Amino acid sequence: MRMTVNGEARDTEVRTLAALWAAETAHLEPPSRRGFAIALNGEVVRAAHWDDTIIDEGDRVEIIRAVAGG
């Protein structure tokens, strides 16, 4: 399935926002949803709904991580 993730075209087999988030953040230790936000086609999806939010062909997903600093 083809979609856009953070502005880049991607082919993926994942079907939920939670699975996509896990794939995109697998390099982080420890994995935690804390500090992340996800927008699907321009609409923010609450973390409580990532597990049951289905992604489809052509969707646009933005995964945003809050970082402290200044």
C-alpha positions in Angstrom: 0.0 0.0 0.0 1.3 3.5 -0.9 1.0 6.4 1.4 2.8 9.6 2.4 4.6 9.6 5.8 6.1 12.9 6.9 6.1 14.2 3.4 7.8 11.1 1.9 6.1 8.5 -0.3 6.2 5.0 1.3 5.1 1.5 0.5 4.0 -0.4 3.6 1.9 -3.3 4.7 0.8 -1.9 8.1 -2.9 -1.2 8.5 -3.2 0.9 11.6 -1.7 4.1 12.9 -0.3 2.2 15.9 1.5 -0.3 13.6 2.9 2.6 11.5 4.0 4.5 14.6 5.8 1.3 15.9 7.5 0.8 12.5 8.7 4.4 12.3 9.9 4.6 15.9 11.4 1.1 16.3 14.9 2.6 16.7 13.9 4.4 19.9 14.6 2.9 23.3 12.4 2.5 25.2 9.5 2.8 22.8 6.9 5.1 24.2 3.9 7.0 22.7 4.6 9.9 25.1 5.6 13.1 23.3 4.2 12.0 19.9 1.3 13.2 17.9 -0.1 11.8 14.7 -2.2 13.5 12.0 -4.0 11.5 9.4 -5.0 13.5 6.3 -4.6 16.7 8.2 -6.6 15.7 11.3 -4.9 14.9 14.7 -5.8 11.5 16.0 -5.7 11.0 19.8 -3.2 8.3 20.9 -6.0 6.4 22.5 -7.4 5.8 18.9 -4.2 4.8 17.2 -4.8 1.1 17.6 -8.1 1.1 15.9 -7.5 3.8 13.3 -7.1 2.1 9.9 -4.9 3.7 7.2 -5.7 3.4 3.5 -4.0 3.7 0.2 -3.1 7.3 -0.5 -3.4 8.6 3.1 -1.1 11.3 4.4 0.3 10.7 7.8 2.4 13.1 9.8 4.2 11.7 12.9 5.4 14.5 15.1 7.7 14.2 18.2 7.9 16.9 20.8 11.5 17.6 21.8 12.6 19.7 24.8 15.3 22.3 24.3 15.7 25.9 23.5 
